[in-house]
Amino acid sequence: MKDIIFLLMFSPLFILALRNPFLGLCGWIWTIMAIPKNMLWGFSSDIRFTYILAIATIIGLFFDKDPLRKSPFNGMFILMLLLLIQSAFSNMFTFGSSEASWIVWSDFFKAVLLSCLIMILLTTKNRIETFLFSMLLGVGFNIFFEGLKFLATAGNYKIVGINNSMMTDNNLFALAILMVIPLYLYIISQVKHKYLKLGFAGLAGLSAVCVIGSFSRGGFIGLIIVSWQVFLKVKRKFLFILFSIVFASSAIYIAADKWTDRIQTIEHADQDASFLGRVTAWKLATIAALDSPILGAGQDSIQHFHVWSYYYSDIHDFDFITKKNSPINYPKAAHSIYFQVLGDLGFLGLILFLSMLLKGYFTSRSLLKKGKEQWIQDLSKAINTVILVYMISGGLLSMAYYDLLYVLLSVLFCIKHINSNKQLPNKVIG
């Protein structure tokens, strides 16, 4: 019955996507973040809702005569496109490439395609906020249920990630949630209805609960960064400090010893097997990049045994860092966006990736100071915080191709386009 009800609700969205690509885009991002197939157990659980909406949106775009649409080509999109092309060459011409590499590339291609449509269609403040609203409602569905499970079990439920998404483990889920907290705070400042404000405030609070419930050390570091950035920007700092103390005390009390023991391992990282596995993966990623500076080893290749063992023979070249390494028969993911790209795509890929991040960071910094309207400054602040959190916490996680990053960078350049077309109000000369 639930499957039939959902299909009846989904069908009009498909028709709307054909008639209005912008609405299709909003539905597309909602399905990416909500992952509706996880809610269904019948025949409709095999239906690719995101794929269907994407096709409908693209078809609708060809027939749509929207006068507001614009070209997607700007500095950011060109960097994304170059990174996509370079990763394709890497997968084609490196010995480490496998079917898994092309699965990663396929997901990356979808993220860049989505970014292209965002840059074409998000041409007004209302469209940007409607798109963000859809995205936050989608991810909010998972935040709501995962957060409540953690609270209802008094911290005994460990959040392990969301199936059928890029948030498949606790660390990836924690970073994804950290990336939406600043956006929740922005939406709260924009909506007028008090119940909507309360709803989004509740999701923002549950987001912090989810980060704690993930038992992720990288997520904990990111939560500190987000809290500090919010503290710098809020007007009622004393109230924020009071709320933070109450919240942190309650959350840590609920999480009890398991959470504090996990976080305290940061102090003894050099003795932690998980961390040593990461350092070993970082060494091998560097060796792979030195072996093939232009192409690397191929996406998602280092953690496969034949590639891991091939480069492991040279690992002692990096004994000056540490002589402790994880065993050769236990391949590890890079657990770092930087070493992930370095090993996957070589130094050229890393340069393109860093250029994209830095361009986003400095563009958001410029807009938060020079935005011609308050909402432009506020949303640029939020995205600037997201990029900062991603660059720092991402140093401990493998999420270089995460679609939310590319979505928000695209939104940022839509804001930049709107800002460049705004006229500053005339000053009255008295």
LOLUM-896862 format. One line per field, with one value per residue (C-alpha): residue number from 1; y, x, z. Coordinates in steps of 0.1 Angstrom, whole numbers, plus 5000, padded with zeros to 4 digits. Example, Ala and Ser with C-alpha at 12.3 -4.5 7.8 and 13.67 -1.06 7.14 Angstrom:
residues 2
nr <- c(1 2)
Y <- c(4955 4989)
X <- c(5123 5137)
Z <- c(5078 5071)
***
This chain:
residues 430
nr <- c(1 2 3 4 5 6 7 8 9 10 11 12 13 14 15 16 17 18 19 20 21 22 23 24 25 26 27 28 29 30 31 32 33 34 35 36 37 38 39 40 41 42 43 44 45 46 47 48 49 50 51 52 53 54 55 56 57 58 59 60 61 62 63 64 65 66 67 68 69 70 71 72 73 74 75 76 77 78 79 80 81 82 83 84 85 86 87 88 89 90 91 92 93 94 95 96 97 98 99 100 101 102 103 104 105 106 107 108 109 110 111 112 113 114 115 116 117 118 119 120 121 122 123 124 125 126 127 128 129 130 131 132 133 134 135 136 137 138 139 140 141 142 143 144 145 146 147 148 149 150 151 152 153 154 155 156 157 158 159 160 161 162 163 164 165 166 167 168 169 170 171 172 173 174 175 176 177 178 179 180 181 182 183 184 185 186 187 188 189 190 191 192 193 194 195 196 197 198 199 200 201 202 203 204 205 206 207 208 209 210 211 212 213 214 215 216 217 218 219 220 221 222 223 224 225 226 227 228 229 230 231 232 233 234 235 236 237 238 239 240 241 242 243 244 245 246 247 248 249 250 251 252 253 254 255 256 257 258 259 260 261 262 263 264 265 266 267 268 269 270 271 272 273 274 275 276 277 278 279 280 281 282 283 284 285 286 287 288 289 290 291 292 293 294 295 296 297 298 299 300 301 302 303 304 305 306 307 308 309 310 311 312 313 314 315 316 317 318 319 320 321 322 323 324 325 326 327 328 329 330 331 332 333 334 335 336 337 338 339 340 341 342 343 344 345 346 347 348 349 350 351 352 353 354 355 356 357 358 359 360 361 362 363 364 365 366 367 368 369 370 371 372 373 374 375 376 377 378 379 380 381 382 383 384 385 386 387 388 389 390 391 392 393 394 395 396 397 398 399 400 401 402 403 404 405 406 407 408 409 410 411 412 413 414 415 416 417 418 419 420 421 422 423 424 425 426 427 428 429 430)
Y <- c(5000 5024 5018 5026 5058 5070 5062 5082 5112 5108 5106 5143 5153 5135 5154 5187 5180 5176 5209 5229 5218 5239 5219 5187 5200 5204 5169 5156 5170 5158 5122 5124 5135 5117 5084 5073 5037 5032 5039 5013 4975 4964 4965 5002 4998 4988 5019 5045 5076 5099 5087 5091 5127 5135 5123 5141 5173 5171 5164 5193 5216 5210 5222 5248 5285 5299 5335 5334 5305 5312 5295 5272 5281 5299 5293 5269 5247 5246 5233 5206 5196 5194 5172 5150 5146 5140 5113 5096 5095 5082 5054 5045 5045 5033 4997 5002 5010 4986 4983 5000 5030 5035 5033 5061 5081 5075 5090 5119 5125 5127 5153 5174 5171 5182 5211 5221 5222 5242 5268 5270 5272 5288 5324 5342 5343 5325 5297 5293 5292 5268 5245 5246 5241 5209 5197 5204 5186 5156 5153 5163 5131 5110 5134 5133 5095 5088 5115 5103 5067 5079 5099 5072 5046 5070 5068 5031 5034 5041 5059 5039 5058 5057 5029 5036 5069 5084 5085 5048 5049 5069 5092 5101 5106 5130 5151 5153 5165 5191 5205 5212 5228 5263 5260 5252 5283 5304 5291 5298 5334 5337 5319 5340 5313 5305 5268 5265 5282 5258 5228 5238 5248 5213 5197 5218 5206 5170 5174 5181 5150 5129 5140 5130 5097 5088 5084 5100 5117 5137 5147 5158 5181 5194 5201 5223 5242 5248 5258 5283 5298 5301 5318 5344 5352 5352 5384 5368 5352 5346 5328 5307 5298 5289 5267 5251 5242 5227 5208 5194 5183 5165 5149 5137 5124 5104 5091 5082 5064 5048 5082 5098 5068 5070 5108 5104 5082 5114 5120 5087 5086 5072 5041 5037 5009 5028 5059 5039 5024 5058 5069 5038 5046 5082 5069 5046 5074 5095 5067 5062 5099 5099 5069 5086 5123 5131 5102 5086 5050 5054 5063 5040 5019 5022 5002 4972 4945 4943 4980 4982 4954 4968 5001 4986 4974 5010 5020 5021 5051 5070 5056 5091 5098 5066 5031 5017 5006 4985 4949 4944 4922 4949 4975 5007 5037 5070 5086 5120 5140 5152 5118 5102 5126 5124 5086 5084 5112 5122 5157 5171 5160 5173 5207 5209 5198 5223 5250 5243 5244 5275 5293 5284 5295 5329 5336 5330 5352 5380 5378 5377 5411 5427 5411 5438 5424 5410 5375 5372 5380 5356 5326 5332 5331 5298 5283 5296 5278 5246 5248 5254 5225 5203 5212 5206 5175 5161 5158 5126 5113 5100 5122 5140 5132 5139 5155 5179 5197 5203 5213 5240 5253 5256 5274 5298 5307 5312 5337 5354 5357 5373 5397 5408 5417 5437 5475 5492 5515 5552 5572 5602 5633 5657)
X <- c(5000 5028 5044 5012 5007 5042 5039 5006 5025 5055 5037 5025 5061 5073 5047 5057 5094 5085 5066 5088 5125 5131 5105 5121 5154 5139 5124 5158 5177 5150 5153 5191 5190 5159 5166 5130 5137 5149 5114 5098 5099 5076 5078 5086 5118 5135 5124 5151 5132 5162 5171 5135 5133 5167 5156 5123 5141 5166 5138 5118 5148 5150 5114 5113 5114 5123 5136 5156 5178 5215 5246 5263 5298 5318 5352 5338 5319 5349 5370 5344 5343 5381 5382 5355 5374 5407 5392 5378 5413 5427 5402 5409 5446 5458 5463 5445 5412 5384 5346 5345 5364 5337 5309 5326 5330 5293 5283 5307 5293 5258 5270 5285 5254 5232 5256 5252 5214 5217 5238 5213 5181 5188 5186 5166 5165 5132 5144 5176 5157 5130 5158 5176 5142 5137 5173 5170 5136 5151 5182 5160 5140 5171 5183 5149 5147 5184 5185 5154 5167 5199 5179 5153 5179 5198 5229 5230 5221 5251 5244 5261 5251 5224 5220 5219 5237 5272 5266 5271 5291 5292 5320 5306 5272 5287 5304 5273 5252 5278 5276 5238 5238 5248 5221 5195 5205 5203 5168 5156 5167 5146 5113 5085 5062 5071 5063 5086 5113 5108 5108 5141 5156 5147 5164 5195 5196 5190 5218 5243 5228 5234 5271 5276 5256 5278 5308 5329 5361 5363 5327 5334 5362 5339 5312 5336 5344 5307 5300 5328 5318 5282 5294 5313 5282 5254 5244 5233 5266 5258 5226 5244 5271 5244 5225 5257 5268 5234 5232 5268 5264 5231 5244 5277 5257 5234 5263 5281 5315 5314 5314 5340 5363 5360 5368 5397 5415 5424 5450 5467 5463 5498 5487 5454 5451 5425 5447 5478 5457 5449 5486 5495 5469 5482 5517 5505 5484 5516 5536 5509 5509 5547 5545 5519 5517 5492 5467 5472 5460 5424 5393 5388 5418 5443 5420 5419 5445 5464 5470 5477 5502 5519 5527 5533 5567 5579 5563 5595 5606 5583 5597 5608 5571 5565 5578 5544 5522 5490 5496 5498 5468 5445 5439 5424 5405 5424 5401 5411 5397 5432 5450 5420 5422 5461 5460 5431 5440 5476 5490 5471 5438 5447 5456 5422 5404 5422 5416 5379 5378 5399 5379 5347 5362 5374 5343 5321 5344 5341 5303 5298 5316 5305 5271 5246 5217 5217 5204 5234 5258 5240 5239 5275 5285 5267 5283 5317 5313 5303 5334 5357 5342 5345 5382 5391 5370 5374 5411 5400 5373 5370 5343 5361 5332 5303 5275 5265 5298 5294 5257 5266 5296 5271 5246 5274 5281 5244 5245 5275 5257 5227 5249 5268 5235 5222 5223 5235 5208 5214 5227 5208 5230 5219)
Z <- c(5000 5009 4975 4957 4977 4970 4932 4932 4948 4925 4892 4892 4899 4868 4847 4863 4855 4818 4819 4842 4845 4876 4895 4881 4895 4929 4928 4916 4946 4970 4958 4961 4997 5009 4991 4989 4979 5015 5027 5004 5005 4977 4939 4939 4959 4926 4907 4901 4911 4908 4873 4861 4874 4859 4825 4827 4837 4809 4783 4797 4794 4757 4752 4779 4768 4802 4795 4828 4820 4814 4801 4827 4815 4841 4858 4883 4859 4836 4865 4873 4836 4834 4865 4851 4818 4835 4857 4826 4811 4843 4844 4807 4808 4842 4852 4885 4869 4873 4871 4905 4890 4864 4890 4909 4877 4868 4901 4896 4861 4876 4901 4874 4852 4881 4887 4850 4853 4886 4869 4840 4860 4894 4883 4910 4948 4950 4928 4949 4982 4968 4956 4990 5007 4987 4995 5032 5035 5017 5040 5069 5066 5074 5100 5118 5121 5127 5154 5171 5172 5189 5215 5221 5228 5252 5230 5224 5188 5166 5133 5106 5075 5049 5024 4986 4990 4993 5031 5036 5068 5100 5089 5055 5071 5097 5071 5050 5079 5089 5054 5058 5093 5080 5053 5079 5098 5066 5058 5094 5089 5057 5064 5079 5093 5129 5127 5097 5117 5146 5122 5106 5140 5152 5122 5128 5164 5154 5128 5157 5175 5144 5142 5179 5173 5144 5168 5141 5152 5119 5125 5160 5147 5120 5146 5166 5134 5126 5161 5161 5127 5139 5172 5152 5131 5157 5174 5207 5216 5253 5245 5219 5245 5271 5246 5234 5269 5277 5244 5246 5282 5275 5243 5259 5290 5267 5246 5278 5279 5244 5227 5250 5247 5209 5208 5232 5207 5188 5216 5208 5170 5166 5184 5168 5141 5122 5119 5110 5082 5069 5071 5051 5025 5023 5017 4989 4973 4972 4957 4930 4921 4919 4896 4874 4881 4853 4857 4891 4896 4886 4908 4938 4928 4958 4981 4957 4966 4933 4933 4970 4969 4938 4955 4989 4978 4979 5012 5031 5011 5035 5067 5077 5084 5105 5102 5114 5085 5083 5068 5031 5031 5045 5018 5031 5016 5016 5042 5030 5001 4992 4992 4976 4946 4946 4944 4920 4896 4903 4908 4879 4894 4928 4913 4896 4927 4950 4924 4925 4963 4966 4939 4958 4992 4980 4959 4989 5010 4984 4982 5020 5021 4988 4982 4970 4991 5026 5015 4992 5020 5044 5020 5009 5046 5050 5019 5030 5063 5044 5022 5052 5071 5040 5035 5071 5081 5045 5053 5072 5049 5013 4999 4970 4946 4969 4949 4977 4974 4936 4941 4966 4945 4916 4938 4949 4913 4907 4935 4920 4887 4904 4924 4893 4876 4906 4906 4938 4951 4943 4972 4982 4982 5008)
***
